Amino acid sequence: MYVLGLNAFHGDSSACLIKDGRLLSAVEEERFKRVKHWSGLPALSIRYCLSEAGINIGDIDHIAVNRDPRANVLRKALFVIRRRPPARAILNRMNNAANIRQIRQRTAQALGSGVDKVHAEIHYVEHHLAHLASAFLVSPFRQAAVVSVDGFGDFVGAMWGIGSGNALEVHRRIFFPHSLGMFYLAMTRYLGFPKYGDEYKVMGLASYGRPTFRDQMQNVVKVAKGGEFRLNLDYFVHHAQGATMTWDAGEPTMGNMYSGKMEDEFGPARKSGEPLTRRHEDLAASLQAVYEDAFFSLLSHVQETTKLDHLCLAGGCAMNSVANGKIFDRTGFKEVYIQPAAGDAGGAVGAAFYVWNQLLEHDRTFAMDTAYWGPEYSDSQIRLVVKEHETDLTGLRCTITGFEDDLELCQEAAKDISSGGVVGWFQGKMEWGPRALGNRSIVVDPRRAEMKDVLNSRIKRREPFRPFAPSILLEKTGEYFEKDYPDPFMIKVYQVKPEKRPSIPAVTHVDGSGRLQTVRRGDNPLYWQLIKEFENLTGVPVVLNTSFNENEPIVCSPQEAMNCFLRTRMDTLVMGRTLIRRNR
């Protein structure tokens, strides 16, 4: 039996396919469309999932969508009556809901199929319920506390409860207009970062500041009893004017969500592109501190009331890796699972497994312990792309070497990394989620402090305050980091041990931390071997790992990897068993 899961007509549009309770594929539409956070119907992702399984849309038994326009409808109606939001906001919401309700017709149209060919039963899964399912139902735990913290979905900003066996039990919802995600979004816009998904930039900026505005900002978010929180709505406009957003096909956009009172309290908002000052750094630090106060109050309440040691966390706020790295210090939880696409893209997986496990009452037989669920390309496909660009590569004075042995390949690539080269590493199945985890990565030497500037000047062209991440052999984690709890999905920040910071300066942030990826040999043998060969050369079992892209979605295909190599000043490109070296 096949279940197709969708995150549709929302940011980070995505699709996944499960067969008899096991995940076959999962991918985000942005990787095919080449537009960051692409919203709309994930038609190309659906096509990929069907092709990978060798089936067509008529073979799908169930389609699960991580939205339910009927959820919390009474609360929605009461809000409209009381608040009287602008007609424009209501119309936008109605149009988006109509797209969701017409998922059968829209899917058939996108695939060039008749509606009568789409036999699947359609299931609408409440947004945050899909988030909870995306964390628990693919976790290694049989029982756990489950928490989703996000912006908004189906009129809810947070949800929590218990997962047990193959079912979820919801204990509490925090309804619109209160949301920690909205708080972080509004402050992100206020600090001059206007693009959808820019919150992670503010999280990086926060490490440079001090929380000097913390007391004032506690007036913006009130921590209440029972783990709840309330926004002081005087500082926001989303409840009065409607949240201005566009979910049509393309890059999603969102308007400012803060009111004039935010500027009265904290000074003029920064315009995009204006210089960053110490005040902006301190505001970011204060934002992160107040967010963490509310976040850990909620988690502590959940742990104390459920009496459970295991936590499954999801929602866009579960991508706040700085907070995630403090869960063991600031709560009673002893085990944590966060899947690699914890944000809205992951709702596709959550909706699909909710249907399979809870609605259809099947036992759980799958745990997501790797992130490699996207397209893979053969060596022959890679060689064809290389051949098509032989003239370009000759013009750049490149040498092309093919390898029969993986060990030899890793040894040669490790030499380039250890000598200061910038190496594009393209292998195996593409990662699921926003992180490059060793299959679509750019890899450099973490011992060289200058590598941050090299990457930014030659390839990434991103803000200098944003940190780069370390990939470390799992078995060596405790030697370099204060915590040695595994994190294969690069979704927690830990402190680097003080004595190790001088040896890996390029991946040690200004506050002594690193957003690490632990690499287990069984999960990704080739990437593990690359890091091992780097250790054999340098004594350091760590590499700097950043996403294989240049201000675009992470590369998906060999052609995109080649394009990125040709238009940037990357030194080496390794695709499959082919190594292309630009003569320096």
C-alpha positions as a Python dict, from the first residue, in 0.01 Angstrom:
ca = {
    (1, 'M'): (0, 0, 0),
    (2, 'Y'): (131, 343, -97),
    (3, 'V'): (79, 669, 94),
    (4, 'L'): (183, 998, -67),
    (5, 'G'): (254, 1276, 183),
    (6, 'L'): (240, 1644, 83),
    (7, 'N'): (328, 1984, 220),
    (8, 'A'): (146, 2190, -41),
    (9, 'F'): (58, 2556, -98),
    (10, 'H'): (292, 2656, 181),
    (11, 'G'): (659, 2744, 220),
    (12, 'D'): (910, 2459, 176),
    (13, 'S'): (668, 2262, -40),
    (14, 'S'): (759, 1891, -36),
    (15, 'A'): (649, 1534, -103),
    (16, 'C'): (728, 1190, 33),
    (17, 'L'): (621, 835, -45),
    (18, 'I'): (586, 544, 195),
    (19, 'K'): (517, 184, 102),
    (20, 'D'): (377, -52, 363),
    (21, 'G'): (495, 175, 641),
    (22, 'R'): (850, 236, 520),
    (23, 'L'): (977, 560, 371),
    (24, 'L'): (1092, 528, 10),
    (25, 'S'): (1168, 891, -75),
    (26, 'A'): (1130, 1245, 53),
    (27, 'V'): (1228, 1567, -124),
    (28, 'E'): (1163, 1941, -126),
    (29, 'E'): (1035, 2115, -436),
    (30, 'E'): (1294, 2392, -414),
    (31, 'R'): (1566, 2145, -520),
    (32, 'F'): (1394, 2092, -854),
    (33, 'K'): (1252, 2441, -907),
    (34, 'R'): (1580, 2608, -796),
    (35, 'V'): (1385, 2867, -595),
    (36, 'K'): (1447, 2878, -220),
    (37, 'H'): (1155, 2772, 2),
    (38, 'W'): (935, 2724, -306),
    (39, 'S'): (565, 2718, -224),
    (40, 'G'): (271, 2579, -419),
    (41, 'L'): (195, 2223, -523),
    (42, 'P'): (516, 2010, -518),
    (43, 'A'): (450, 1862, -862),
    (44, 'L'): (812, 1779, -947),
    (45, 'S'): (864, 1622, -606),
    (46, 'I'): (556, 1407, -660),
    (47, 'R'): (689, 1302, -1001),
    (48, 'Y'): (1022, 1208, -849),
    (49, 'C'): (862, 1001, -572),
    (50, 'L'): (643, 813, -821),
    (51, 'S'): (933, 755, -1060),
    (52, 'E'): (1161, 630, -783),
    (53, 'A'): (901, 370, -688),
    (54, 'G'): (823, 281, -1051),
    (55, 'I'): (453, 361, -1015),
    (56, 'N'): (202, 620, -1135),
    (57, 'I'): (-50, 835, -951),
    (58, 'G'): (-320, 572, -1002),
    (59, 'D'): (-124, 332, -779),
    (60, 'I'): (-140, 562, -477),
    (61, 'D'): (-389, 441, -214),
    (62, 'H'): (-385, 744, 17),
    (63, 'I'): (-279, 1108, -16),
    (64, 'A'): (-206, 1285, 312),
    (65, 'V'): (-179, 1665, 331),
    (66, 'N'): (-39, 1846, 636),
    (67, 'R'): (-321, 2096, 646),
    (68, 'D'): (-687, 2069, 744),
    (69, 'P'): (-906, 2370, 652),
    (70, 'R'): (-1176, 2233, 884),
    (71, 'A'): (-954, 2227, 1192),
    (72, 'N'): (-1042, 2475, 1468),
    (73, 'V'): (-1307, 2629, 1244),
    (74, 'L'): (-1516, 2759, 1536),
    (75, 'R'): (-1219, 2949, 1679),
    (76, 'K'): (-1149, 3093, 1336),
    (77, 'A'): (-1507, 3214, 1302),
    (78, 'L'): (-1507, 3370, 1648),
    (79, 'F'): (-1181, 3548, 1574),
    (80, 'V'): (-1323, 3698, 1252),
    (81, 'I'): (-1633, 3817, 1436),
    (82, 'R'): (-1437, 3973, 1722),
    (83, 'R'): (-1136, 4116, 1539),
    (84, 'R'): (-1285, 4189, 1196),
    (85, 'P'): (-958, 4142, 1000),
    (86, 'P'): (-933, 4310, 657),
    (87, 'A'): (-1127, 4147, 373),
    (88, 'R'): (-797, 4102, 186),
    (89, 'A'): (-660, 3879, 463),
    (90, 'I'): (-977, 3671, 473),
    (91, 'L'): (-979, 3632, 94),
    (92, 'N'): (-613, 3519, 89),
    (93, 'R'): (-688, 3255, 351),
    (94, 'M'): (-997, 3137, 164),
    (95, 'N'): (-805, 3104, -164),
    (96, 'N'): (-529, 2906, 3),
    (97, 'A'): (-780, 2678, 174),
    (98, 'A'): (-953, 2623, -160),
    (99, 'N'): (-625, 2501, -310),
    (100, 'I'): (-589, 2252, -27),
    (101, 'R'): (-946, 2126, -64),
    (102, 'Q'): (-888, 2076, -438),
    (103, 'I'): (-573, 1870, -391),
    (104, 'R'): (-706, 1582, -602),
    (105, 'Q'): (-785, 1806, -898),
    (106, 'R'): (-467, 2012, -864),
    (107, 'T'): (-249, 1700, -843),
    (108, 'A'): (-412, 1544, -1148),
    (109, 'Q'): (-372, 1866, -1345),
    (110, 'A'): (-4, 1902, -1250),
    (111, 'L'): (71, 1544, -1353),
    (112, 'G'): (-123, 1571, -1679),
    (113, 'S'): (-366, 1305, -1563),
    (114, 'G'): (-743, 1288, -1551),
    (115, 'V'): (-901, 1338, -1209),
    (116, 'D'): (-1060, 996, -1247),
    (117, 'K'): (-708, 843, -1247),
    (118, 'V'): (-641, 970, -893),
    (119, 'H'): (-808, 693, -693),
    (120, 'A'): (-644, 773, -360),
    (121, 'E'): (-841, 859, -51),
    (122, 'I'): (-755, 1216, 52),
    (123, 'H'): (-671, 1287, 418),
    (124, 'Y'): (-631, 1632, 568),
    (125, 'V'): (-411, 1624, 878),
    (126, 'E'): (-407, 1925, 1111),
    (127, 'H'): (-80, 2112, 1060),
    (128, 'H'): (73, 2074, 1406),
    (129, 'L'): (-54, 1719, 1438),
    (130, 'A'): (145, 1642, 1123),
    (131, 'H'): (446, 1806, 1287),
    (132, 'L'): (408, 1586, 1595),
    (133, 'A'): (375, 1278, 1376),
    (134, 'S'): (681, 1380, 1173),
    (135, 'A'): (887, 1367, 1490),
    (136, 'F'): (745, 1076, 1689),
    (137, 'L'): (624, 825, 1432),
    (138, 'V'): (966, 809, 1264),
    (139, 'S'): (1164, 828, 1590),
    (140, 'P'): (1341, 536, 1761),
    (141, 'F'): (1122, 584, 2072),
    (142, 'R'): (817, 374, 2159),
    (143, 'Q'): (690, 643, 2396),
    (144, 'A'): (783, 1010, 2422),
    (145, 'A'): (661, 1359, 2496),
    (146, 'V'): (584, 1534, 2167),
    (147, 'V'): (606, 1909, 2111),
    (148, 'S'): (551, 2126, 1802),
    (149, 'V'): (640, 2496, 1808),
    (150, 'D'): (599, 2697, 1489),
    (151, 'G'): (465, 3014, 1336),
    (152, 'F'): (106, 2925, 1258),
    (153, 'G'): (-73, 2636, 1096),
    (154, 'D'): (-447, 2571, 1103),
    (155, 'F'): (-484, 2856, 1356),
    (156, 'V'): (-240, 2702, 1606),
    (157, 'G'): (105, 2822, 1714),
    (158, 'A'): (209, 2529, 1936),
    (159, 'M'): (85, 2183, 2031),
    (160, 'W'): (203, 1915, 2271),
    (161, 'G'): (112, 1576, 2410),
    (162, 'I'): (232, 1216, 2422),
    (163, 'G'): (324, 968, 2154),
    (164, 'S'): (284, 603, 2245),
    (165, 'G'): (315, 304, 2014),
    (166, 'N'): (152, 403, 1685),
    (167, 'A'): (-66, 689, 1814),
    (168, 'L'): (-52, 1049, 1931),
    (169, 'E'): (-252, 1203, 2213),
    (170, 'V'): (-280, 1583, 2206),
    (171, 'H'): (-286, 1752, 2546),
    (172, 'R'): (-282, 2122, 2458),
    (173, 'R'): (-286, 2374, 2175),
    (174, 'I'): (-186, 2741, 2184),
    (175, 'F'): (-406, 2922, 1937),
    (176, 'F'): (-362, 3221, 1706),
    (177, 'P'): (-256, 3497, 1755),
    (178, 'H'): (2, 3368, 2008),
    (179, 'S'): (314, 3209, 1863),
    (180, 'L'): (685, 3196, 1944),
    (181, 'G'): (751, 3155, 1573),
    (182, 'M'): (563, 3477, 1503),
    (183, 'F'): (765, 3654, 1776),
    (184, 'Y'): (1092, 3543, 1615),
    (185, 'L'): (965, 3628, 1266),
    (186, 'A'): (851, 3977, 1364),
    (187, 'M'): (1186, 4054, 1528),
    (188, 'T'): (1373, 3911, 1230),
    (189, 'R'): (1190, 4157, 1003),
    (190, 'Y'): (1249, 4437, 1253),
    (191, 'L'): (1623, 4362, 1242),
    (192, 'G'): (1625, 4404, 864),
    (193, 'F'): (1618, 4046, 735),
    (194, 'P'): (1317, 4039, 502),
    (195, 'K'): (1332, 3704, 326),
    (196, 'Y'): (1127, 3400, 416),
    (197, 'G'): (1335, 3176, 642),
    (198, 'D'): (1586, 3442, 753),
    (199, 'E'): (1542, 3361, 1122),
    (200, 'Y'): (1855, 3147, 1125),
    (201, 'K'): (2060, 3456, 1035),
    (202, 'V'): (1938, 3634, 1348),
    (203, 'M'): (2023, 3324, 1553),
    (204, 'G'): (2383, 3350, 1428),
    (205, 'L'): (2393, 3724, 1492),
    (206, 'A'): (2275, 3674, 1852),
    (207, 'S'): (2608, 3518, 1952),
    (208, 'Y'): (2781, 3853, 1894),
    (209, 'G'): (2560, 4047, 2134),
    (210, 'R'): (2456, 4065, 2498),
    (211, 'P'): (2091, 4035, 2608),
    (212, 'T'): (2078, 4394, 2731),
    (213, 'F'): (1716, 4436, 2612),
    (214, 'R'): (1598, 4119, 2782),
    (215, 'D'): (1386, 4289, 3048),
    (216, 'Q'): (1214, 4512, 2793),
    (217, 'M'): (1158, 4221, 2555),
    (218, 'Q'): (991, 4020, 2829),
    (219, 'N'): (705, 4266, 2787),
    (220, 'V'): (667, 4145, 2430),
    (221, 'V'): (634, 3775, 2521),
    (222, 'K'): (477, 3682, 2853),
    (223, 'V'): (560, 3340, 2997),
    (224, 'A'): (245, 3206, 3164),
    (225, 'K'): (162, 2912, 3387),
    (226, 'G'): (134, 2561, 3251),
    (227, 'G'): (409, 2612, 2995),
    (228, 'E'): (203, 2862, 2800),
    (229, 'F'): (305, 3198, 2659),
    (230, 'R'): (123, 3505, 2535),
    (231, 'L'): (229, 3773, 2292),
    (232, 'N'): (170, 4133, 2393),
    (233, 'L'): (-32, 4212, 2082),
    (234, 'D'): (43, 4583, 2107),
    (235, 'Y'): (378, 4502, 1943),
    (236, 'F'): (230, 4305, 1650),
    (237, 'V'): (-7, 4355, 1356),
    (238, 'H'): (-86, 4000, 1238),
    (239, 'H'): (-397, 3975, 1457),
    (240, 'A'): (-538, 4310, 1345),
    (241, 'Q'): (-430, 4344, 983),
    (242, 'G'): (-387, 3978, 895),
    (243, 'A'): (-54, 3813, 829),
    (244, 'T'): (52, 3935, 483),
    (245, 'M'): (190, 3634, 298),
    (246, 'T'): (202, 3482, -48),
    (247, 'W'): (190, 3103, -93),
    (248, 'D'): (148, 3094, -471),
    (249, 'A'): (395, 2906, -688),
    (250, 'G'): (734, 3066, -626),
    (251, 'E'): (934, 3201, -334),
    (252, 'P'): (701, 3276, -42),
    (253, 'T'): (686, 3631, 86),
    (254, 'M'): (570, 3771, 418),
    (255, 'G'): (518, 4131, 524),
    (256, 'N'): (627, 4301, 844),
    (257, 'M'): (452, 4167, 1150),
    (258, 'Y'): (560, 4427, 1407),
    (259, 'S'): (372, 4745, 1499),
    (260, 'G'): (494, 5099, 1561),
    (261, 'K'): (516, 5020, 1930),
    (262, 'M'): (813, 4789, 1855),
    (263, 'E'): (1002, 5091, 1720),
    (264, 'D'): (883, 5313, 2004),
    (265, 'E'): (1024, 5062, 2252),
    (266, 'F'): (1345, 4948, 2080),
    (267, 'G'): (1428, 5225, 1834),
    (268, 'P'): (1398, 5248, 1456),
    (269, 'A'): (1384, 4924, 1262),
    (270, 'R'): (1691, 4838, 1057),
    (271, 'K'): (1642, 4856, 681),
    (272, 'S'): (1770, 4563, 476),
    (273, 'G'): (2130, 4624, 377),
    (274, 'E'): (2200, 4886, 645),
    (275, 'P'): (2511, 4830, 860),
    (276, 'L'): (2469, 4612, 1165),
    (277, 'T'): (2550, 4782, 1494),
    (278, 'R'): (2607, 4666, 1850),
    (279, 'R'): (2244, 4756, 1922),
    (280, 'H'): (2127, 4510, 1656),
    (281, 'E'): (2355, 4240, 1798),
    (282, 'D'): (2220, 4301, 2148),
    (283, 'L'): (1861, 4296, 2023),
    (284, 'A'): (1926, 3962, 1853),
    (285, 'A'): (2082, 3824, 2171),
    (286, 'S'): (1784, 3948, 2373),
    (287, 'L'): (1541, 3793, 2125),
    (288, 'Q'): (1716, 3457, 2152),
    (289, 'A'): (1724, 3477, 2533),
    (290, 'V'): (1353, 3561, 2568),
    (291, 'Y'): (1262, 3297, 2310),
    (292, 'E'): (1455, 3040, 2512),
    (293, 'D'): (1282, 3148, 2836),
    (294, 'A'): (942, 3072, 2687),
    (295, 'F'): (1060, 2762, 2497),
    (296, 'F'): (1217, 2596, 2800),
    (297, 'S'): (925, 2689, 3023),
    (298, 'L'): (703, 2498, 2781),
    (299, 'L'): (938, 2198, 2755),
    (300, 'S'): (987, 2180, 3131),
    (301, 'H'): (612, 2183, 3187),
    (302, 'V'): (567, 1904, 2934),
    (303, 'Q'): (839, 1694, 3095),
    (304, 'E'): (705, 1748, 3446),
    (305, 'T'): (346, 1665, 3353),
    (306, 'T'): (421, 1365, 3130),
    (307, 'K'): (702, 1228, 3352),
    (308, 'L'): (874, 1109, 3035),
    (309, 'D'): (1249, 1124, 2966),
    (310, 'H'): (1220, 1116, 2587),
    (311, 'L'): (1126, 1417, 2373),
    (312, 'C'): (1030, 1440, 2005),
    (313, 'L'): (1040, 1797, 1877),
    (314, 'A'): (913, 1948, 1551),
    (315, 'G'): (791, 2268, 1389),
    (316, 'G'): (990, 2555, 1246),
    (317, 'C'): (1116, 2652, 1591),
    (318, 'A'): (1272, 2306, 1623),
    (319, 'M'): (1530, 2437, 1374),
    (320, 'N'): (1661, 2675, 1643),
    (321, 'S'): (1979, 2475, 1695),
    (322, 'V'): (2113, 2705, 1967),
    (323, 'A'): (1814, 2632, 2189),
    (324, 'N'): (1814, 2263, 2094),
    (325, 'G'): (2169, 2227, 2223),
    (326, 'K'): (2056, 2341, 2570),
    (327, 'I'): (1761, 2102, 2613),
    (328, 'F'): (1954, 1864, 2839),
    (329, 'D'): (2081, 2152, 3054),
    (330, 'R'): (1752, 2335, 3097),
    (331, 'T'): (1494, 2055, 3111),
    (332, 'G'): (1461, 1706, 3257),
    (333, 'F'): (1466, 1531, 2920),
    (334, 'K'): (1742, 1275, 2870),
    (335, 'E'): (1681, 1173, 2507),
    (336, 'V'): (1578, 1398, 2215),
    (337, 'Y'): (1480, 1321, 1857),
    (338, 'I'): (1442, 1590, 1589),
    (339, 'Q'): (1416, 1473, 1230),
    (340, 'P'): (1625, 1654, 964),
    (341, 'A'): (1331, 1841, 805),
    (342, 'A'): (1169, 1952, 1129),
    (343, 'G'): (1004, 2254, 967),
    (344, 'D'): (710, 2264, 730),
    (345, 'A'): (869, 2038, 469),
    (346, 'G'): (868, 1760, 726),
    (347, 'G'): (491, 1786, 753),
    (348, 'A'): (468, 1573, 439),
    (349, 'V'): (634, 1285, 624),
    (350, 'G'): (424, 1350, 932),
    (351, 'A'): (95, 1350, 744),
    (352, 'A'): (183, 1027, 561),
    (353, 'F'): (285, 837, 873),
    (354, 'Y'): (-11, 974, 1068),
    (355, 'V'): (-240, 817, 810),
    (356, 'W'): (-46, 490, 801),
    (357, 'N'): (10, 442, 1174),
    (358, 'Q'): (-275, 620, 1349),
    (359, 'L'): (-566, 631, 1107),
    (360, 'L'): (-502, 291, 945),
    (361, 'E'): (-375, 148, 1277),
    (362, 'H'): (-59, -18, 1144),
    (363, 'D'): (230, -90, 1379),
    (364, 'R'): (544, 119, 1342),
    (365, 'T'): (820, -54, 1146),
    (366, 'F'): (1037, 243, 1041),
    (367, 'A'): (1273, 489, 1208),
    (368, 'M'): (1444, 774, 1024),
    (369, 'D'): (1808, 747, 1124),
    (370, 'T'): (1956, 902, 809),
    (371, 'A'): (1867, 1202, 596),
    (372, 'Y'): (1942, 1055, 253),
    (373, 'W'): (1602, 1024, 80),
    (374, 'G'): (1641, 1225, -240),
    (375, 'P'): (1769, 1167, -595),
    (376, 'E'): (2085, 967, -665),
    (377, 'Y'): (2289, 962, -986),
    (378, 'S'): (2502, 683, -1131),
    (379, 'D'): (2868, 715, -1224),
    (380, 'S'): (2770, 687, -1590),
    (381, 'Q'): (2530, 983, -1554),
    (382, 'I'): (2806, 1181, -1383),
    (383, 'R'): (3064, 1096, -1650),
    (384, 'L'): (2821, 1213, -1919),
    (385, 'V'): (2792, 1556, -1754),
    (386, 'V'): (3172, 1576, -1721),
    (387, 'K'): (3214, 1486, -2089),
    (388, 'E'): (2965, 1755, -2193),
    (389, 'H'): (3180, 2016, -2015),
    (390, 'E'): (3524, 1897, -2125),
    (391, 'T'): (3585, 2218, -2321),
    (392, 'D'): (3494, 2435, -2021),
    (393, 'L'): (3715, 2229, -1791),
    (394, 'T'): (4007, 2238, -2033),
    (395, 'G'): (3976, 2615, -2050),
    (396, 'L'): (4011, 2627, -1671),
    (397, 'R'): (4317, 2399, -1691),
    (398, 'C'): (4143, 2126, -1493),
    (399, 'T'): (4263, 1768, -1460),
    (400, 'I'): (4004, 1490, -1449),
    (401, 'T'): (4079, 1166, -1263),
    (402, 'G'): (3860, 859, -1231),
    (403, 'F'): (3896, 618, -937),
    (404, 'E'): (3800, 254, -899),
    (405, 'D'): (3858, 248, -525),
    (406, 'D'): (3666, 455, -267),
    (407, 'L'): (3960, 465, -27),
    (408, 'E'): (4190, 611, -295),
    (409, 'L'): (3924, 869, -383),
    (410, 'C'): (3889, 978, -20),
    (411, 'Q'): (4264, 995, 29),
    (412, 'E'): (4306, 1219, -274),
    (413, 'A'): (4017, 1449, -175),
    (414, 'A'): (4149, 1468, 183),
    (415, 'K'): (4485, 1584, 49),
    (416, 'D'): (4318, 1871, -131),
    (417, 'I'): (4122, 1968, 182),
    (418, 'S'): (4429, 1954, 408),
    (419, 'S'): (4628, 2171, 165),
    (420, 'G'): (4367, 2450, 183),
    (421, 'G'): (4152, 2357, -115),
    (422, 'V'): (3778, 2415, -142),
    (423, 'V'): (3624, 2079, -234),
    (424, 'G'): (3274, 2022, -371),
    (425, 'W'): (3157, 1678, -257),
    (426, 'F'): (2864, 1527, -452),
    (427, 'Q'): (2771, 1169, -360),
    (428, 'G'): (2478, 932, -324),
    (429, 'K'): (2124, 1035, -237),
    (430, 'M'): (2042, 1399, -176),
    (431, 'E'): (1968, 1504, 181),
    (432, 'W'): (1617, 1558, 318),
    (433, 'G'): (1591, 1889, 503),
    (434, 'P'): (1780, 2218, 487),
    (435, 'R'): (2123, 2085, 590),
    (436, 'A'): (2395, 1946, 366),
    (437, 'L'): (2505, 1632, 550),
    (438, 'G'): (2791, 1498, 344),
    (439, 'N'): (2626, 1413, 12),
    (440, 'R'): (2578, 1764, -130),
    (441, 'S'): (2851, 1948, 64),
    (442, 'I'): (3141, 2185, 22),
    (443, 'V'): (3421, 2065, 248),
    (444, 'V'): (3729, 2258, 368),
    (445, 'D'): (3995, 2249, 640),
    (446, 'P'): (3859, 2363, 981),
    (447, 'R'): (4212, 2427, 1115),
    (448, 'R'): (4249, 2734, 894),
    (449, 'A'): (4070, 3035, 1042),
    (450, 'E'): (4086, 3212, 706),
    (451, 'M'): (3864, 2948, 543),
    (452, 'K'): (3549, 3135, 654),
    (453, 'D'): (3659, 3440, 455),
    (454, 'V'): (3775, 3223, 165),
    (455, 'L'): (3437, 3055, 139),
    (456, 'N'): (3248, 3383, 162),
    (457, 'S'): (3464, 3564, -94),
    (458, 'R'): (3492, 3283, -345),
    (459, 'I'): (3160, 3097, -321),
    (460, 'K'): (2902, 3161, -49),
    (461, 'R'): (2890, 3547, -46),
    (462, 'R'): (2699, 3547, 278),
    (463, 'E'): (2699, 3764, 591),
    (464, 'P'): (3030, 3738, 782),
    (465, 'F'): (2859, 3684, 1119),
    (466, 'R'): (2709, 3352, 1013),
    (467, 'P'): (2903, 3047, 1136),
    (468, 'F'): (3011, 2741, 941),
    (469, 'A'): (2946, 2393, 1073),
    (470, 'P'): (3177, 2104, 1167),
    (471, 'S'): (3129, 1741, 1066),
    (472, 'I'): (3302, 1510, 1313),
    (473, 'L'): (3352, 1136, 1339),
    (474, 'L'): (3090, 1016, 1587),
    (475, 'E'): (3344, 829, 1796),
    (476, 'K'): (3555, 1144, 1846),
    (477, 'T'): (3273, 1381, 1943),
    (478, 'G'): (3346, 1376, 2316),
    (479, 'E'): (3707, 1475, 2252),
    (480, 'Y'): (3609, 1803, 2089),
    (481, 'F'): (3267, 1901, 2228),
    (482, 'E'): (3130, 1949, 2580),
    (483, 'K'): (2848, 1707, 2493),
    (484, 'D'): (2889, 1386, 2300),
    (485, 'Y'): (2520, 1315, 2235),
    (486, 'P'): (2487, 1214, 1866),
    (487, 'D'): (2348, 1466, 1620),
    (488, 'P'): (2356, 1322, 1266),
    (489, 'F'): (2123, 1595, 1134),
    (490, 'M'): (2325, 1905, 1236),
    (491, 'I'): (2039, 2045, 1440),
    (492, 'K'): (2199, 2120, 1779),
    (493, 'V'): (2471, 2360, 1887),
    (494, 'Y'): (2723, 2243, 2148),
    (495, 'Q'): (3018, 2418, 2307),
    (496, 'V'): (3359, 2328, 2167),
    (497, 'K'): (3598, 2230, 2447),
    (498, 'P'): (3820, 2533, 2520),
    (499, 'E'): (4142, 2341, 2460),
    (500, 'K'): (4019, 2230, 2115),
    (501, 'R'): (3903, 2568, 1988),
    (502, 'P'): (4246, 2675, 1856),
    (503, 'S'): (4268, 2355, 1649),
    (504, 'I'): (3934, 2409, 1465),
    (505, 'P'): (3888, 2789, 1451),
    (506, 'A'): (3698, 2793, 1121),
    (507, 'V'): (3404, 2602, 1276),
    (508, 'T'): (3414, 2757, 1624),
    (509, 'H'): (3167, 3042, 1653),
    (510, 'V'): (3244, 3366, 1837),
    (511, 'D'): (3080, 3227, 2154),
    (512, 'G'): (3285, 2905, 2145),
    (513, 'S'): (3008, 2692, 1999),
    (514, 'G'): (2962, 2476, 1692),
    (515, 'R'): (2652, 2341, 1514),
    (516, 'L'): (2793, 1996, 1465),
    (517, 'Q'): (2707, 1694, 1256),
    (518, 'T'): (2818, 1363, 1401),
    (519, 'V'): (2905, 1114, 1127),
    (520, 'R'): (2859, 744, 1195),
    (521, 'R'): (3033, 504, 963),
    (522, 'G'): (2720, 294, 910),
    (523, 'D'): (2510, 594, 807),
    (524, 'N'): (2744, 739, 544),
    (525, 'P'): (3054, 520, 492),
    (526, 'L'): (3205, 736, 217),
    (527, 'Y'): (3178, 1066, 403),
    (528, 'W'): (3305, 897, 721),
    (529, 'Q'): (3604, 769, 523),
    (530, 'L'): (3677, 1117, 385),
    (531, 'I'): (3688, 1263, 737),
    (532, 'K'): (3896, 966, 857),
    (533, 'E'): (4151, 1022, 581),
    (534, 'F'): (4164, 1391, 674),
    (535, 'E'): (4232, 1283, 1033),
    (536, 'N'): (4506, 1048, 915),
    (537, 'L'): (4676, 1343, 745),
    (538, 'T'): (4620, 1610, 1010),
    (539, 'G'): (4530, 1443, 1339),
    (540, 'V'): (4195, 1631, 1337),
    (541, 'P'): (3877, 1417, 1291),
    (542, 'V'): (3672, 1721, 1182),
    (543, 'V'): (3600, 1897, 853),
    (544, 'L'): (3414, 2218, 781),
    (545, 'N'): (3093, 2125, 600),
    (546, 'T'): (2873, 2380, 426),
    (547, 'S'): (2599, 2335, 169),
    (548, 'F'): (2691, 2285, -195),
    (549, 'N'): (2534, 2600, -340),
    (550, 'E'): (2587, 2966, -412),
    (551, 'N'): (2288, 3171, -291),
    (552, 'E'): (2049, 2912, -431),
    (553, 'P'): (1893, 2586, -310),
    (554, 'I'): (2144, 2307, -246),
    (555, 'V'): (2244, 2140, -572),
    (556, 'C'): (2043, 1831, -665),
    (557, 'S'): (2189, 1701, -992),
    (558, 'P'): (2541, 1657, -1134),
    (559, 'Q'): (2466, 1933, -1385),
    (560, 'E'): (2388, 2179, -1105),
    (561, 'A'): (2704, 2076, -919),
    (562, 'M'): (2909, 2130, -1236),
    (563, 'N'): (2746, 2469, -1295),
    (564, 'C'): (2832, 2579, -941),
    (565, 'F'): (3190, 2459, -981),
    (566, 'L'): (3235, 2645, -1310),
    (567, 'R'): (3093, 2979, -1195),
    (568, 'T'): (3273, 2991, -859),
    (569, 'R'): (3636, 2959, -752),
    (570, 'M'): (3606, 2609, -609),
    (571, 'D'): (3932, 2415, -632),
    (572, 'T'): (3811, 2057, -659),
    (573, 'L'): (3488, 1885, -757),
    (574, 'V'): (3432, 1524, -656),
    (575, 'M'): (3123, 1363, -811),
    (576, 'G'): (3089, 991, -762),
    (577, 'R'): (3430, 846, -840),
    (578, 'T'): (3538, 1134, -1063),
    (579, 'L'): (3770, 1401, -922),
    (580, 'I'): (3812, 1728, -1112),
    (581, 'R'): (4094, 1950, -992),
    (582, 'R'): (4144, 2309, -1099),
    (583, 'N'): (4518, 2371, -1129),
    (584, 'R'): (4617, 2631, -871),
}
